[in-house]
């Protein structure tokens, strides 16, 4: 009864185009499933990351969807993204990690936004895969957003020393899967992976909703 009432008050919509979904559709409408955004194919190397995967390229309806998720309080998207990510991880044999975690935002940014979108994604993916996410990183500095920086060198400098490892006894010698919402140059993911490896993690894997280019 509760689910029916929620569907009446807030009918499910496609997370990309916003079209109302039919009873046979989940997360994506028929058009977005069959003729929607381009899935990630070629993947460039990210330093300190053993392997990574994602769903789409960050453009068009995908970028608009993620903007709503991050800044428009569309927290419900986390479940849909997680279902799609779980499928990608299984397809690429990346679902055998030891610890599920996420790249955190700063406490200041979380207070302003009201939530950490990557933590919500980690909780949702944990439900899909049957594991509980563990915080392995803290963001110790509220550095300027990476989205406002275009140079790769400046992006690397902007995140240098920004993250610190925590709960080291839990992850030493383990394989950690980190979640992020968008990869642009990979600077943030690389810095987080380096921090974890220097603190004893065996391998760092990465999963993201979208990547900003095809290089």
Secondary structure, 3 states (H helix, E strand, C coil): CHHHHHHHHCCCECCCCCCECCCCCCCCCHHHHHHCCCECCCCCCCCCCCEEEEEEECCHHHHHHHHHHHHCCCCCHHHHHHHHHHHHHHHCCCCCCCEEEECCCCHHHHHHHCCCHHHHHHHHHHHHHCCCCCCCEEECCCCCCHHHCCCHHHHHHHHCCCEEECCHHHHCCCEEEEEEEEECCCHHHHHHHHHHHHCCCCEEEEEEEEECCCC
